[in-house]
Amino acid sequence: MTAGSVGVVVRAAAGDQLPEDVGKAGPLGLLLIVLLLIAVALLVRSMTTHLKRIPRSFDPEDASPDIPDTPAELVDPPQPGQNVLDTLRRAPRAIEGPRDDDDRPESPKG
């Protein structure tokens, strides 16, 4: 191909192109973006008003102060979850191991 024929092909390809406004955002796209921005602004406003209503602490105001059971707890406070572990240790065992003196008859071995 020579330089002249390349120029003819480029000019022919340029004449077959679509109109300029195809593939570009039109007024409908702008309207959609503006509506989405307004919706986001309203959601942010609503969320901030809901967050302002949340109390700083969920602890009850009339709750009695936590008094330790032993003097050692005054120096070393219990670890998180220690109260649950102590309760489980004091509770009766829900699952007991097998007993040797159960009253079931011996199963025949054979």
Residue, then its C-alpha position, 0 to 999 in steps of 0.5 A: m500500500t502506498a501513502g496515497s491509498v492509506g489516506v483514502v482508506v482513512r478518509a473512507a473510515a472517517g465518513d462511516q462513523l456514527p454521529e458525534d452524540v452516540g456514546k456520550a452522556g446526555p441530559l438523561g445521564l446528568l439527571l440520573i447522576v443528580l438524583l443519585l447525589i440527592a439520594v445519597a445526601l438525604l441518606v447521610r442526613s438521615m443517618t446523622t440524625h439517627l446517630k445523634r439519638i444514640p446514647r453515649s453509654f448503654d449502661p443503666e444509670d441506676a445500676s449498682p456499682d460492681i463490688p468485688d467478692t474478694p480483696a484480691e479482686l481489688v488489686d487484680p481485676p478479673q479477666p473478661g469472661q472470668n465470671v462466666l467461667d466461674t459460673l460454669r465451674r460451680a454449676p453441676r456437670a451437664i454431661e457425666g462420664p460413664r459409671d462403672d456401677d450402672d445396673r445394666p446387664e452385661s451384653p453377651k460377647g460372642 
